[in-house]
Amino acid sequence: MRGGYRFYCVLATDCLLRYWIAMRWRAVSPWFLGGVAAIATIISASTAPAQGISRAVAAAEALGARCGVAVCDPGGRWLYRHGAGEALAPASNMKVLTAAAVVNGLGADFHFVTTFALRNGRLRVIASGDPNWLQDTLHDSAHVFAAVARALAQKGVAAVGGIDLDAGNFTGPSRPATWPQDQLQTYYCAPTGPFVLEQGTFALRVEARGALAHTAIIAPVVDVPVLGAIDLVDRAGSKGVVYGAIDQGDGVKVSGRFLRRGSPATIRTAVGDPAWWYEQALRKALADAGVRVGEPASLPDQVVHEHKSDLRLAVLRMLEDSSNFDAEQCLRALGSKTRNDGSLAGGVAALRDEVVKLVGAAPEGSMFVDGSGLSKTNRVAAGLLAAVLVKSNATSSGPLLRACLPVAGQTGTLQERFRGSDLVGRVRAKTGWIRGASALSGLVERRDGSVRFFAILMNYDPRKDGLNRDLKRLQEEIVAAVDRMDGGK
């Protein structure tokens, strides 16, 4: 077949191997299937573990889940496949593709560089799409903007004519249109953009103090009014205590009830316009340092300050915390660099470009809609996920991707997984769940030093409640069986 290979399924009957064409994958790289000669050896030498995987898959399918499972060694040799060519909703396992694309396309040593410069007497900020502006880190906007103010003072600048935010090619909508429209105020649906602080959110502190709850915006550091009030109550009531905050554009509106004896709490809510909040934080920092904004100034054009931050920080949050914001923001940065298009669409196009570079082509039926997996219309095959993991592992950026995956029983979304098993500390994988989809993809570091890569996708009727707990247990059984497999076929 010109430009690629075909995807075969091998069956064993009465100790004789027979094969029949089950489905096609077009333009997949040669390592991926290895040709017809390798197909005859696909049955694993370790039959019992393979049967263990099959039993867990059968149990998941008995619960009503459609399953795609792919297992292979670092050389790309298949150890097990079941429905590996079927395109399924990957949930947050989409972030595996995104992270691989980003670290391969931008490079493990990539840094976001935001430039502050004087142009025509005004302070211009040139965007890099930096996702790392977070409080209590080296990239806390209050500290960085204070450094900008000090740099201006050192140059004898006491006033600037205004602030210009130069978005460059970071254009277009801040969120995918396929995200749940009734959840856009939540932190996990936060907006992206050229200038974003605190992962597209603001943090509000609530304390029981005085006649009403005391509220204050604690991140980012801005002079934005808090409107409304949160009542204090002695008892929770039938629905508990409910309180919240929403960005209204001219201020933050709060409402609800808070326990009079309750402990202080912090809530995070998505901002409406990230660039507006960015400018408010910058204006406050300049004002606090005595730099006036809005006065005509005759100043020579020059770079005032450059702020750099590490790609690794964002990839770690993307995979370890399953940050939707970091997935989309990093894709925009990838699109900006490789396609001169920092839009969401440019990021998705860049994602597909990098997947093609890694494995030859995205299999037929693949649908890349966003970088986070929050969109229900994404479609990815387990075989593609496993392929990308293997191919990325062999690149110079492989160690970064591997190091950023959550560790079983220890970090991120895997902190509570695999507890009580000997896989704690030896599985690095990305979890995934949206209603109707449960997933787990990554690698097992075996005790003999070898590695096995796996991808598990399970889709089910989204109207079924509580199924994900059973599917997670079966996923862990599959990984345990992968750990016991011998050899590669």
Residue, then its C-alpha position, 0 to 999 in steps of 0.5 A: m500500500r503506497g505511503g503506509y501499512r495495513f492494520y491486521c489482527v492475528l487469530a490463533t486456533d488449534c495452535l495454528l496462526r491465521y490472520w485476516i484483515a480487520m481494519r485499515w490504518r493509512a500512512v502509519s510509519p513502518w515501525f508501527l506494524g513492521g510488515v506482514a512478516a512480523i504479524a505472524t509473531i504477534i501472539s505474546a510468549s507470555t500467554a497468561p498475562a495476555q489472558g489477564i488483559s483479555r479477561a479485564v477487557a471482557a469484564a469492561e465490555a460486559l459492563g457496556a464499555r467499548c475498549g481499545v487497548a494497545v501494548c508495545d515495547p520500546g522498539g514498537r513491537w506489539l505485545y497486545r492489541h484489542g480494538a487498538g485501531e478504533a477511534l474513541a473519545p480519549a478524555s484527558n488522554m488527549k493530553v498525551l498527544t498534546a504534551a508529546a507534540v509540544v515537547n517535540g515541536l518546541g523542544a525540551d529546552f524551550h522558554f517562553v520569553t515575554t518582552f517589555a519595551l518602550r515604543n513611542g513613549r509607551l510601554r509595550v508588552i510583546a506576548s509569548g503565550d506564557p502559561n506560567w504566570l502563577q502566584d508564589t512562584l518565580h513567575d508571580s506577576a506581582h514580582v515580575f511587574a515589580a521588576v519591570a517597574r525597577a528597570l524603568a526607574q533605573k532608566g530614569v523613566a517616571a511615566v509612560g504614555g500608556i500600555d500596549l499589549d501586543a498579541g502578535n499571532f495569538t489571535g482568535p477565541s479563548r476557548p474551543a467552541t466544543w467545550p461545555q458552554d454551561q461550565l465556562q466560569t469554572y477553573y477547568c474551563a478557563p480561557t487562554g490567550p496571549f496574556v494570561l495570569e493564574q491559568g485564566t482564573f482569579a482567586l478569592r479569599v473568603e473569611a468569616r469576619g464581621a456581619l458579612a463574610h470578608t472577601a478579597i481577591i488574592a491573585p492576581v494582585v489587582d485593584v478590582p472591586v468586589l461587588g455584592a456580599i456573602d452572608l454568614v449563617d450559623r447552620a449549613g441548611s439542607k443544601g449546605v453552604v453555597y457561595g461563589a464569585i463571577d467576573q462581571g467585567d467591571g468587578v467581581k460579583v460575590s454571593g451566597r452563604f458562608l458558615r460563621r464558624g467556617s475556616p477561611a476558604t479560597i475559590r478560583t473562578a475563570v476570568g472573562d477577559p484575561a488580557w484585561w486582568y493582565e493589564q490591571a495587574l501591570r498598572k497596579a505594580l507600576a503605580d505601587a512603584g511610582v511609575r505613572v501611566g497615561e502621561p505623554a513621555s519622550l523616551p527612546d525606544q528600547v527593551v526594558h525587561e525580558h521575562k523567561s519561563d520554562l516549558r517543563l513547568a507547563v507540561l508538568r501541570m498539563l500531565e500531573d494536574s491534568s490542566n486543561f488550560d496548560a494543554e490549550q495554552c501550550l498548543r497555541a504556543l506550538g502553533s505560534k512557533t511552527r505555523n505562525d498561528g497562535s490561535l486555538a485552530g493553529g494549535v490543533a493544526a500544529l498538533r496534527d503536524e507533530v503527530v504526523k512527524l512522529v508516526g507517519a499519519a493520524p489513523e483514519g477516523s482520528m479527530f483532533v478538536d482540542g488539546s485537553g480532551l475536554s471536548k467530547t468530539n475528540r477521537v483517538a485510537a489506543g494504537l496511536l496513543a501507544a505509538v506516540l508514546v514509543k516514538s516520543n520516548a526515542t527522541s531527545s525530548g523523551p525524558l521530559l515527557r516521561a518525567c512529567l507523567p504522574v507516578a502511581g501512588q505518588t503524584g498528581t492524578l495517580q496519587e491515589r491509584f495502584r495503592g497496595s500494589d507493587l506498581v506504586g512508583r513504577v507506573r507513569a501514566k495519564t488518567g482521563w475521564i469525561r462523562g462517557a469516557s475513561a482512559l489510562s495511558g503511559l508506561v510501566e517501568r519493570r523491575d528488570g529495567s525494561v519498559r512497556f508502553f500501554a494505552i487503554l481507552m474505554n467508552y460507555d453510555p454517558r447516562k450511566d453513573g458510577l461506572n468509572r470506578d469499576l473501569k479504573r479498577l479494570q485498567e489497573e488490572i490490565v497494567a498489572a498484567v502488562d507488567r508481567m508480560d515477557g518479550g516483544k512480538 
